[in-house]
Amino acid sequence: MAYASVVSLAQTIEQLSIIPGLFSDPTMKSLAGSLEYFKAFLDDGSKKSYHQEKVTVLVGKFRDALNEAEDIIELKICEIHQRGSLSCTEKASEDLVGSLLPLVQKIELIRKELVLSLETCTSHGGHDIEPAEDHFEMRESTLGSPSRRTTPNAENDVVGLDDDLEKIIERLLRSSSGREVVAITGIGGIGKTTLAKKAYYHPRVRSRFDVHAWVTVSPEYGMSRLLSSLIRCIPGMTDKFLEKTEDQLSEMLYRKLKNRRYLIVIDDIWSTEVWDNVTRCFPDDDNGNRIILTSRHNDVAAYANPDSPLHEMGVLSLDGSWKLLSIKVFGVNGVCPSELEDIGKQIAEKCGGLPLAILVVAGHLSKISRRRESWIFVAKTVSSVVANDPDKCLGVLGMSYNYLPNHLKPCFLSLGGFPEDFEIKARTLIQVWVAEGFLKPERLKSLEKVAEESLEDLISRNLIMIRKRRFSGEIKSCGIHDLLRDLSLREARKDKFLHVTSTRHVSNFLAQRKEGSGFSFLSDISLNGSSELSPHVARSMFFWGKLLISTPPHRQISLFASFKLIRVLAIFSHLFSSFPAEITQLIHLRYLWIRSNGSLPTSVSQLYNLQTLVFQQPELYYMYKTLILPREIWNMTQLRRLRLLSGNYLSKPKRSAKTDDVLGLRNLEELSHLCFASCTEEVFSCLPNIRKLSILDDASDDASEYLKYLVCLEKLETLKCVCYGQKRLSLSNWCASLTYVKRLILSGCLLFSEDMASLAALPNLEVLKLRDNEFEGRAWIQSDEDEFSKLKFLLVAEPRLVNWEAGSVNFPNLQKLVLRKCTLLEEIPIDIGEICTLEVIELICCSSSAENSAKEIEGEQDSMGNSCLNVRVYADADESSSLFDFWRAVYRA
């Protein structure tokens, strides 16, 4: 990834500020100049010359050379750090420049060759070879005589679109007279064009319009050809317009459509620029004109259609997938042999509901014998079948990748490192992207914000699917279609960006991959010696299984000592008996996920670049023991997230030995499971940027005495407080300090009426979750003064609660109420139904009387004409999860 190499090296060079005078050296100036040139080249909007074979080869050489330069610089930083002093900085500077000089000279030669190649392209009219053709395909020329090759028939139809088709037809034929855009979006190969075609040729639709036109747009479109293609569709037009300018063509198209009712399909539009250029040619005569637009990009479709909802296509259900596969293999009237049906359904399911993949696999099945063993083999190799027909499937999906902006390509490729069908936590993905170093900081935006926007952009382009959202709309988790994952793996291997394996023995795997920044091991791996895990070039390594270490007892094995340049190390499943000491020598580490029986060593503070630390201990450990954090952790000034699953004690900060200033975790934004005893004024005053905090009962006598110091955390937005044994926290004594808190979770507390009144007074509280709490007298009685003015989401789970009295005045802005395992609750207050903003009441495993009261509320609102309130009742806790699981709803329906 050339762009990722440029951004990463630029960030690494910034670390060399520790060496005085280095940037004035001619060698370093030359490297900086070449880097700036290459960055400008990649940022250049004109990508056509980039497709030239010679230029592509030079870009690869440039990328490899930059990666090598970064390796040299980071190894030198390691040496300086190991010396622990800058007394040798002059020698360090000389050594670094000496090591870089041959490489910088090589980079300069590549740069000159690239400049010459680009000049040659320009002198030859821009290209040595023909650019990719602009794919504009005229689908029809006159009313009533459709092109034979595009007329839909049973062979080319995709099943399972009946509901979609009815919705599109209804929008095309409804009585509104203004010009309307009907936008269809979805992943490549989902059937957008097929749906648009079925609507376009439907008899009811065709009879409605005077003019019909269809144009398919490529990513590299030419406006004149697009306009010419549309003009050809208008009856009576000749080819005399071919020599006209773009403005003349625009005017001609506008005049020919004026005062006529038209239906125009703009298929596969890729950019808002295309819409801006073409929309001015479509008059709005208030006579019911319609435009169907298909796009892989939700943002583009929404831009063209801001006032109407997008028609977002989901993948086929399992039944729909099997029906399509069966029709394509056995024909419309054919029947699948009974011995093949079960394995056929397995094959259909493995296509992930993507019609394009199903058609490719069906084509393969049609060519092989109809024997069970043959189909079983296909079921095991569906991905290979699809990959062997790249033009039909991965080629179509590959267009979405090829035309991604440079900064999004490494983000997409990194998804291949996660297991198939894995639910990826959005915050994990964002933190890993930031740690990898391939995102470029932007003015007035943090890298986390840049990463968050990159995730949203990939979702908008239908390359990532949302699995779960938080109530606020924030993305909680996401996933990627199996075929898109295959695409990311293919491109990642090609660019030496990421290597993924499921093999148990890694020696041969690593020996064959001397180049590449990322490695992901999806299964348990066997290790026989320290040399096996030593890819010096690795910047990120993910271990999803266990590390099976088989060495003689007398032999010391060091697994990670060679990972000198690593930035991301995630060991998700393996449990170390103690924290591996050699990890604390990996000074470039920015993200670390590790599980260990032992505690964090003092030497962890040497990881001065670490941004995220996720440290897990066995469940039995953190239930009964408190982790005492080393005091040196206050030296880790870059730390942003400290996620610990056990209760932890954080002692008061140290003072600097040189300046006597109090050290602080100034950048820390998230801290989990902090013990009450650590909630002191001294600790909190040195955590000025904490936004998310969870605190844990540690048997302190008077918890409220500690919690009053939460007032020091002026940026706190999310607070979770966990107690054991229904402890009284006296919320009224300290809750008023939570001025900025938007999300509050209370668990295991004893709640009095004055406590609940204090919660109601919180000015910015939007989400309140009450889990496993006991209410005084098993009652929650709310007075009219107890107004949760901004609360939108309320969860009450497993409470000791029998009687609840409340009304609409208490929750004026509530949108969703969830009651989970409220087995003692007699009823939901009837006036809750009068909350005008309330959309959902959800009950999971609640008492029958509570369920009856919810249904009564719904019935009363229905009788008053309020059909917006939706009551959902579940007898099984697992059933409700599907409501929040977009992946299951879309991919497993």
Disulfide bonds with the S-S distance in Angstrom:
none
